[in-house]
């Protein structure tokens, strides 16, 4: 299964931002136990290259992305560690083209229909609609009218209370961060089980939607 197919089948991309490596690996383990198979590690995280390599080794059925990729230098560094996809909060055509030419999925962030189309025409395979909470699920549905050929990944303010409405609006995949109780503090047994619980809750919503 290629990365695009994987993200369609496992559309919840759990976003892990600026975590110490130990906490990041614990969080991924809990997310995996809860059924999550797509994760994003932001580029400003500790030891991101080694962290991505460790996750890919431990969980071969997961797809691992790198987020907040803003520069060509960072894109090149992450391509060297064989990341499955990259994300950015903005449209940087140079970065998009660099990533795509190296057979990696690029998911840049866009806020307007013009930015969405520009990013897609630059080669991006999926467009991150960000910040989604300011636009709402209706924006995803509305933009699919004139631009039905562009896969969108709403990100920002997505949780178990609104995931279904975004899926019903036509979201290809979704970036999910604050819905998971993950922060920079130590992840003990209680925190670990809370992450598993929330992941199971979210993946159940997705499974029911996919089964119709």
C-alpha positions in Angstrom: 0.0 0.0 0.0 1.5 3.3 -1.0 1.4 6.4 1.2 -1.6 8.0 -0.5 -3.6 4.8 -0.1 -2.5 4.4 3.5 -3.6 7.9 4.4 -7.0 7.3 2.8 -7.4 4.0 4.8 -5.9 5.4 8.0 -7.0 9.1 7.8 -6.2 10.3 11.3 -2.7 11.8 11.3 -1.7 12.2 15.0 0.5 15.3 15.4 3.3 15.2 17.9 4.9 18.6 18.5 8.2 19.4 20.3 8.2 16.3 22.5 11.4 14.9 24.1 12.3 11.7 22.2 11.4 9.4 25.1 7.9 10.9 25.4 7.4 10.9 21.6 8.1 7.2 21.4 5.8 6.4 24.3 3.1 8.5 22.7 3.5 6.7 19.4 3.3 3.3 21.2 0.0 4.4 22.9 -1.4 5.8 19.6 -0.5 2.5 17.8 -2.2 0.5 20.6 -5.3 2.7 20.0 -5.4 2.0 16.3 -3.6 5.1 14.9 -1.4 4.2 11.9 -0.3 7.7 10.7 1.7 10.1 12.7 3.4 13.5 12.1 6.5 14.5 14.1 7.1 18.2 13.8 10.5 19.3 12.5 11.2 21.4 15.7 11.0 18.2 17.8 14.0 16.8 19.6 16.3 14.5 17.6 13.7 14.3 14.8 15.8 12.3 12.4 16.6 9.5 14.9 13.1 9.6 16.3 11.6 9.0 12.9 14.0 6.2 12.2 13.2 4.5 15.5 9.4 4.8 14.9 9.7 3.3 11.3 11.8 0.5 12.7 9.4 -0.4 15.6 6.2 0.1 13.6 6.6 -0.9 10.0 2.8 -0.7 9.4 2.8 3.0 10.3 3.4 5.9 8.0 5.5 8.6 9.5 5.5 12.2 8.4 7.5 15.3 9.3 5.6 18.5 9.9 6.4 22.2 10.0 8.9 21.8 7.1 9.6 25.4 6.1 13.0 25.3 4.3 14.8 23.4 1.5 17.5 22.4 4.0 15.0 20.8 6.4 13.3 19.0 3.5 16.6 17.6 2.3 17.5 16.4 5.8 14.2 14.7 6.2 14.3 13.1 2.8 17.5 11.4 3.8 15.8 9.7 6.7 13.1 8.3 4.3 10.1 10.1 5.9 6.9 8.9 4.3 5.3 12.4 3.9 6.0 16.0 4.8 3.7 18.8 5.9 4.0 22.5 6.1 1.7 25.3 7.5 2.3 27.3 4.3 2.7 27.1 0.6 6.4 27.1 -0.4 6.5 26.1 -4.0 10.3 25.3 -3.9 9.9 22.9 -1.0 6.8 21.3 -2.6 8.7 20.6 -5.8 11.8 19.4 -4.0 9.8 16.9 -1.9 7.6 15.7 -4.8 10.5 15.2 -7.1 12.0 12.9 -4.5 8.9 10.6 -4.6 7.7 11.8 -1.2 4.1 13.0 -0.4 3.9 16.7 0.3 1.0 18.2 2.2 1.4 22.0 2.4 -1.0 24.3 4.4 -3.4 26.6 2.6 -6.2 28.8 3.9 -8.0 30.1 0.7 -9.2 28.5 -2.5 -6.4 30.3 -4.4 -3.7 28.9 -2.1 -5.3 25.4 -2.3 -5.1 25.5 -6.1 -1.7 27.0 -6.2 -0.3 24.4 -3.9 -1.9 21.6 -5.9 -0.6 23.0 -9.2 2.9 23.1 -7.7 2.7 19.4 -7.3 1.4 18.8 -3.8 -0.7 15.6 -3.6 -2.8 16.6 -0.6 -3.5 20.1 0.7 -3.6 20.8 4.5 -6.5 23.2 5.1 -5.2 25.1 8.1 -6.3 26.3 10.6 -9.5 24.3 10.0 -11.3 25.5 13.1 -11.6 29.0 11.6 -13.2 27.7 8.5 -15.2 24.7 9.6 -16.3 21.5 7.9 -18.6 23.4 5.6 -15.6 25.0 3.9 -14.3 21.5 3.0 -17.6 20.7 1.5 -17.9 24.0 -0.4 -14.4 23.9 -1.8 -15.0 20.4 -3.1 -17.6 21.9 -5.5 -15.3 23.8 -7.8 -12.2 21.8 -6.8 -13.4 18.2 -6.4 -10.0 16.9 -7.7 -8.0 18.2 -4.8 -7.7 16.0 -1.7 -7.9 18.1 1.5 -6.6 17.4 5.0 -8.3 19.8 7.5 -6.0 20.4 10.5 -6.5 22.5 13.6 -9.3 22.1 16.1 -10.1 18.5 15.0 -11.3 16.1 17.7 -13.9 13.4 18.3 -16.7 15.9 18.4 -16.3 17.0 14.8 -14.2 14.3 13.0 -17.3 12.8 11.5 -18.6 16.0 10.0 -15.2 16.6 8.4 -15.2 13.1 6.9 -18.8 13.6 5.7 -17.7 16.9 4.1 -15.1 15.0 2.0 -11.9 15.3 4.0 -9.2 12.9 2.6 -7.4 12.7 5.9 -7.2 14.9 9.0 -4.5 16.3 11.2 -5.3 15.8 14.9 -3.3 17.2 17.7 -5.0 18.6 20.8 -7.6 15.8 20.8 -4.9 13.5 22.2 -3.8 14.3 25.8 -0.1 14.5 24.9 2.3 17.2 26.2 5.9 17.6 27.1 5.5 16.2 30.6 6.4 12.6 31.5 4.0 10.1 30.1 3.1 7.8 33.0 0.7 4.9 33.1 -2.3 7.1 33.5 -1.4 9.4 30.6 -0.5 6.4 28.5 -3.9 4.8 29.0 -5.7 8.1 28.3 -3.9 8.4 25.0 -4.9 4.8 24.1 -8.5 5.5 25.2 -8.8 8.7 23.0 -7.2 7.0 20.0 -9.6 4.1 20.3 -12.5 6.5 20.5 -11.4 8.4 17.4 -10.5 5.3 15.3 -13.9 3.8 16.1 -15.6 6.9 14.6 -13.5 6.5 11.4 -14.2 2.8 11.1 -18.0 3.3 11.4 -17.8 6.0 8.8 -15.8 3.9 6.4 -18.1 0.9 6.8 -21.1 3.1 6.0 
